[in-house]
Structure formats: C-alpha cells, structure tokens
C-alpha cells in the first residue's frame, strides 16, 4: 500500500480589535507575517520544538505518513490583517496545496482568532477554501490556540478541530501529535470522526484560564473525563480571545466521536452546559499593583511576581507601560526587575553607550500617553544583546526567538530589560543569557498574563495578576461600550442571556 500524503501548514494570528485609546490598532502587515514564515523543506526539518507545526511534523513521522510541507506563517498579536495581506498569505498556502494535490489529508495550525479587514472569521475562510480545494472526502484537521473564537463555519469546513488544553500553552506539540494520530487512523479507515460544536455566549476572564489552578483545572478535568467515554475521540474547550468587537467572540465546546453523531451532540451539550452553569467561576476580580503588593508582603513569599496583564504584549498591548516600574522605583523595591519594556529607543541608546556606561534615559511610556510618561532613569548598562535566543520551556521549548536589539539596565537595584520587538517574557532563558538572575529578585513584573508561568512559576514565591491603568482589562463590563457587533447577548456583559444547546449546525457535508 502506498504511503498516505499529508499536507502540513499553518497561518497563525491572534487579532486584537481594540485597545483603550483606539478602535483601530495598527494593522498586521505582510512584513509581520513574512518575518516569521517558513516553507517547504524548512517545515520538514522541524519536529523538535514545542509548537503545533513541530508536533505535526513529529506526528507524521511517527505514524509512517509522508509529509507534504506547505507554508507556516505567523505574526505577533496585533491589529487585523489588511485584505491584501490576508489574500497574499492565504493564496500562497492554497497554491502550495493545489500544486501538491492529490493529498490524503490536511493538517493546519490556525490560531482560531484571526481576523482580516472585512473578514471576522479569517480562520473559517482559510478552512473553507482548503475544503473547497480538496473536496468533501479528504480529511481536514486543525489545531488551535486555547484563546480561539471558533465558529460554525470552521466546524463545518473541518473534520476535526482540536484546541490546546494548557495555559501557558505547554501542550502545543502534544495536541498536534494527538490530531495527527486521528488523521492516521482516519486515513487507515479505523475511525470515522464526527464532530459537534457549541458556541457558548461567555467572555472568559484571563486570570481564570490558568490550567494549573482551580477552577480552570477542573475544566480540563472535565475534558479528560470525556476522553474516557467510549467512542469519544477528542474533546476541546476554546476560552476565546476577547479584545475584538466581532460576532465570533466567545467560548466554544467541541466533541469528536467515532462515527457517532448522537454521542458527539449529547456530549457537546453536556460540556457546554457544564461550562455555562459555572459561568460566574470564570470571572476574575481586578487587582491593582498596590493591592497585590500588600497581599504579597503579607504572605512574605519571594520573589513576588506581578503579572502586568494590562500591558501584556501577548494580548496585543504595546508593552511599554511605566506604571509598575515607577512603583518599584518610588517604593525602592529592590532588587527588582521589569520584564520586558518594549522600548527600541532606550535599547539603541544603551547599545551606543556600551556595557558599563551610565546613561540618562526616559524609559518606556512612548506608545501612548496612557502608558507613560517615560520614566527618567540614570541607569548602568549591565548587558547588551541582539535579542536572539532559544526558549528552554516547557512552552516553546527549543523554539528560537528574536526580541531585537536589547539591553539590561539597572538603577540602584531596579533592573529593566529593554527590548525592541513586542514579545512577552515566557521563560528565564533570555534573562539568563544576559546574566540577570531572576531568582535573586524580590519583586518581578512581567508584561504577560499567563505564559510567563512557563519559566517563572517554578521560581515564584507568589504570583498576582494585576490590572494597570493601561491597555487590557479582565473586567469586560468596562469594555461594554466597545462591543457593538456581537450580535447576541453574552455573559457577563448581559445577565439575562438565553442559551439553548440545540443540535449544532455542523451538519455533515
Ligand atoms: Zn493563547
């Protein structure tokens, strides 16, 4: 028997629709995608890092399939892609697929919260175009970020949708391997996947998505319980990406069974209802940095980590809010570190001055008045870097990163790592490469909501998610006025939300 040929590719973008000072964040450009695009043989060489596409590559090998590498294009969280950018990236993926036909299956890594100019559900558009190309009988399966806004269109176009089950996303490769295994079994005729999809009108609060802690741990437990049900092949929960005014925003539940539509529908109902009944549990109170410090000092467990989710670059924020840096300096909290301040200007000044020099700089606060003003510092340049390093995991383990020209500067025990590209701190690898020992700090602020836990949770004494007066908030009621296009009532913006888990519209093709 000939080896089955599986096309592998991906387009990944988490599209931020608004920030407090703008309904129109800078659009994501073709250049943003191009700088993080790999193709063909470059994809075939992957397989070692903890990413979804690496997981596909590993899975294809492990299952004795033949890989047909397409395109893997990524761009960092930002505004909607222009129509031309969307079309260029998508056309390239589709052209590569068309030229590779016939294939026996398609595996795609799609974030699940991708929007382009005039297209709310860009992932759905990609999946539908792929389906049109390969026809109704070729299995198409996709893996999504946990922060996905999944849609009926996506569920209709695909045979199987799988969502990560960890935040920080430490299971990216694992979920891809799981999906590739489903692909291999489908092609071999061992299973016939049937998928049911439910959209849950719920905005999930970010601090309540951490999978190491209850109540989120219980939600993952619910998925693991479904894994044990005879006939269930896969169960997923998408917790959504909220800062975008779009009818696709919300939570979603997916159950895939082997040739049993009724079971898929019933279990999807059960999962959706389970989440809905606990809707209050997924809402977090807002904590200010000052209040968090009080709690932290009382507990006395160091380092105290303040997760500045208001300025989480991973969620679309600019990453140069100075609120916590100012607090550290004013209160003389030392030794302390602010990771990372996105400030190419200061990085360049430090680079020009050189290691050991003392520089007078205005740090951060340049992207918007709301994130500033810049903090005047007379700082010593402790180390410089071009910003390239490799994550040491577990999230993104062995994956390369590029923060652009970067510097570690210090004033009287307050340390700031200044970088040039908008990337969130995920583990200790970059600080270690600079020589900055995070374990020796008493206070650390990270511009991240959850992913920093990958490397920082093991060294943390205590962790507090705090809301600075900057970009992103988990109090969605504050954002109420920004949502004009939801097209339905959604909790907690509305209390009286009608729900009915009628059969999904994932009618078979
Ligand atoms: Zn995510």
Boltz pocket constraint, residues with backbone or C-beta under 6 A from the ligand:
constraints:
  - pocket:
      binder: B
      contacts: [[A, 145], [A, 146], [A, 147], [A, 169]]
      max_distance: 6.0
